[in-house]
Amino acid sequence: MGALDGIVVADFSRVLAGPYCTMLLADLGADVIKVEGPRGDDTRQWLPPTDADGVGTYYLSVNRNKRSIALDLTDPTDLDAARELARRADVLVHNLRPGAMERFGLGYDDVAATNAGVVYCSISGFGPKATLPGYDLLVQALSGMMSLTGSPDGPPYRAGVAVIDVMTGLHAATGILAALHHRDTTGQGQHVETNLLSAALSSLVNQTSAYVAGGVVPHRMGNEHLSLYPYEPMATGDGELIIAVGNDQQFRRLAAALGAPGLADDLRFATMAQRNANRRELRALLLDRLAERPAQEWFRVLTDADIPCGPINDVRQGVDLATELGLAPIALADKVPTIRNPLTLSATPTRHDLAPPELDEHGAEIRKWLKN
């Protein structure tokens, strides 16, 4: 039994932020009923790539452990079924534009009127008063994230994954779990709200703090870090190696491993603040040393010296590394390969048993349940 066994989630969300949130709840044992329109979740048509059966891997990535029912909310019979599902649910999640659920009598006030204990989670792009569509790329641009991504003399870039959608889904799941705990102690449900822009600003952590607390507007620095040095890919004798030094003790070990222990005593480089102020001079000295050996040899030397470092892997190599480390990153949802939930719970393990559903795969059984 999962930690959320017995919790019914009515999932009216689509694409990524909402479905990622509800998949996490499903992995923890909740019974997630995915409500889709007649054409299905948008990501069912986001191709390529596909798996061996021609199903889009984007859809597969965030929809395991769910049951699917197709409901046309403009049809009175289907709308009645949607409202009955909302009445029975412990949790309702949606990421439609503000006002859309209310038009169907499925807003928070409507649902809470017949289901006072419901934990109702609304995910929007820019909060309840804005009607702008909430796409990750748009929010990466508007939040300032893209202004920080890319080389200093090049154009802004988006991150290689829809990171704001993912972070918003994580925030939503956290809020839902907090509200469920509150309901357990008080019997009261509540409305949980989050949005992509707020999640983006929160997820920019030290970068937004630099502005709101320090008055500094951060800028693109390529692979360099605003506050740490060295903390970037560095060229070796045959390729680049990530070197991530987070404190003065690590830098001292790095200097010794490179055969230049005096660097740690040089007043220009003795502290993190000094290394940041003199990073150009330090970079040249480090590159001279690193050029003497190939990346793989430095990887062994620096790892033995307990210095965080590593090659720049592609996705396949990243999955292979996790496998080598015994993390078992691939979990079969029925027969569909998925990436394992990163949580390990000793008493209530996560599950990965149900394959992402076909459209309306469980419609008949859910309709029958709703009529009883």
Buried (B, 14 or more C-beta within 10 A) or exposed (E): EBBBEEBBBBBBBBBBBBBBBBBBBBBBBBBBBBBBBEEBBBBBEBEEEBBEEEBBBBBBBBBBBBBBBBBBBEEEEBBEBBBBBBBBBBBBBBBBBBEBBEEBBBBBEBBBEEBEBBBBBBBBBBBEEBEBEBBBEBBBBBBBBBBBBBEEEEEBBBBEEBBBBBBBBBBBBBBBBEBBEBBEEEEEBBBBBBBBBBBBBBBBEEBBEBBEEEEEEBEBBEEBBBEBBBBBBBEBEEEBBBBBBEEBEBBBBBBBBBEBEEBBEBEBBBEBEBBBBBBEEBBEBBEEBBEEBBBBBBBEBBEEBEBBBBBEEEEEEEBEBBEEEEEEBEBEBEEBEBEBBEEEEEEBBBBBEBBBBEBBBBBEEBBEBBEE
